[in-house]
Amino acid sequence: MKATVVPNRNAMFASLLYGTALSVADAHNTDVEVVLGVHSGDHAVYPDCRPEFYTALEHAFALGNWDSHRVSFTLPYLTTDKIGILKDAEESVERLDVDFDEVFARTITSYQPDEDGRSDGSTGSDVERILAFHAIGREDPLEYILPWREVLERALETERQHMDQQYRERLTDLQYHVTRESGTERAFTGMYWNEKRKGSYRCVCCSTLLFQSTMKFDSGCGWPSFHSEHEEANIVRIEDLSHGMRRTEVRCSQCDAHLGHVFNDGPKAYGGERYCINSASMEFEPSEEDEP
């Protein structure tokens, strides 16, 4: 997507908007708010979408103009992404009494539409848009060259390949093997099997909160054992018939990382389950009282 960066683009747009806002403020003797839809998903690609840029820009405009106190920038989506924007839209259309699909059918995100203005769903901005609609459980009302199911499948595959590359670069060989290839570390070798400090256990791939130390117990099996999962985890359970056994695999609900298995030999006081989890699938955050 870096090929789509236009040098100094947002500085020029913001300057024109700011000049117009100053004129409106003077003509109507009122304060004016300039609202921009910059969002966090763009920060890595577009340097002029970063919060630091707008802080510096607003400061420069204030120094270079009289009555600058009458104009302000508002960036409502600065800390969210396209999913957050769509969720906000779902609430806004109800207040405005307009149809969600009618609004978004009139928008386009593609950098290479065909002669009829239809996207093939392959550009980076297309993929982000398609995945955002999918994340909120909606079909994009925009007309694509291909049927929605096909553009969605292509977007999901693009995301999978992109994330796989990131995982390979960020994770250790063991962490990648366990979480992305459903591997298993050897018993009594993981860094957390005997961890006794207070704290939180998060998914090593996406940082989703999985367990608290209060849920951990010593089962003697050689892997970290938990009798319960955190209420925010929503860990996915899948029947596993590999290795000639019938087991229940557990995976992260957010990034599909393999975590381990759950068995029915845990403490009965907590429901009788034992989450047998690979240390390599987690990162541990000690609580402040246990930090040096």
C-alpha positions, 0 to 999 in steps of 0.5 A: 500500500505504500505505492499509494502514498502521495507526498504531503497529501494530508498537509495540503488537504488540512491546509485548505480545510483550515483556511476555509474554517478560518474564513467561516469563523470570521464570516459567522463569528463562531468557532469551527471544528475540522473533523477528519476520518484518519484512523489507526489502521493507516498509521503504519503506511501513511506518515501523515495519518499519525497523531504526532503529525496532526499535533505538529500541524495544528501547532504550526497553523496556530502560529501562522494565523490570527484567530487560530483559537477559533479552529480546532481539529477533531480526529474521532477515529484516531485510535480505532480502525475500519472495524471501529468506523463501521461499528460507529456507523451502525449506531449513527445510521439509527440516529440519522434514520438512514439506511446503512447499506444505502450509505456504503453502497455509494462509497468505494475504497479501491485504487483500481476500479474498472470502467463501471467503478467496480472493484476486484477486491484485490488492492490493500485498501479493498482487503481491509474494507472487505475484512472489516465488513466481515468482522462485523458480520455484514456483507459489503453492499458495494458491487464488486466485479466478483461475487461477495463470497469470492472476494471475501475468500480472497481477502481472507487468504491474503490476510492469512498469508500476510499474518503468517509472514508476520508470525514467522518474523516475530515468533521463535521457531518453537512458538511458530511450530506450536501456534501455527502448525499445531505442534506440542512442546515436550513436557517439563520443558516449557518456560511456564509449566512451573511458573508460580508468580501472580499475573496474566497469560496472553496469547503469544500471537495476538495478546488476547487475555487467556488465563489468570494465575489464580486459574493455574494449578499444579497437575503434574503433567509437565505443561501449564494447567488451568482449571478455567479460562478468562471470561474475555478469552472465548477459547475455541474448542475443536474435536481432535482425532489425530494420533489415534486419540479423541481429544478436544483441541483449544485455539485462540478465538482471535487469531486461531493460534493452537494453544493445547487441549482441554481434558476432564480430569481437572479440579471438580471444585472448578468444573472438573476441566484441565486446560493443558496449554503449551508455554510457547503459545503464551506470554506471561505478564507478572502483576506489579506486586511480583515485578522487581 
